[in-house]
Amino acid sequence: MNIYVANISFKASEDDLRELFEQHGDVSSVKIVMDKLTNRSRGFGFVEMSDNTAGKQAIDELNGHNFQGKDLIVNEARPKTDDSRSRGFGNRSGGGGGFGNRGGGGGFNKKW
């Protein structure tokens, strides 16, 4: 089971997170997402547990748990989707939209 963990303290390491989740079962992997520019934690990550029952128990017991001064948000991870256009990213088919709805312009890579 892949578990999404948010509101992780910036001081926490992957080993710290692994130790916390191992109290609930076998942990296959731990990944805290790092900012590419600053190489600092982005405050969220993923924990993979080999047993679904243990994973669900970890979610139930650790969601809202205070860990290194912050209350964790723990959920079952959803599969990654390529839904970037709905958020205003990567839309190269013409103008309009985007951040702040500045609109106008466009025509880049038109297909008609």
Secondary structure, DSSP 8 states (H G I E B T S, - for coil): -EEEEES--TT--HHHHHHHHHTTS-EEEEEEEE-TTT--EEEEEEEEES-HHHHHHHHHHHTT-EETTEE-EEEE-------GGGGTSS--SSSS-TGGG------TT---
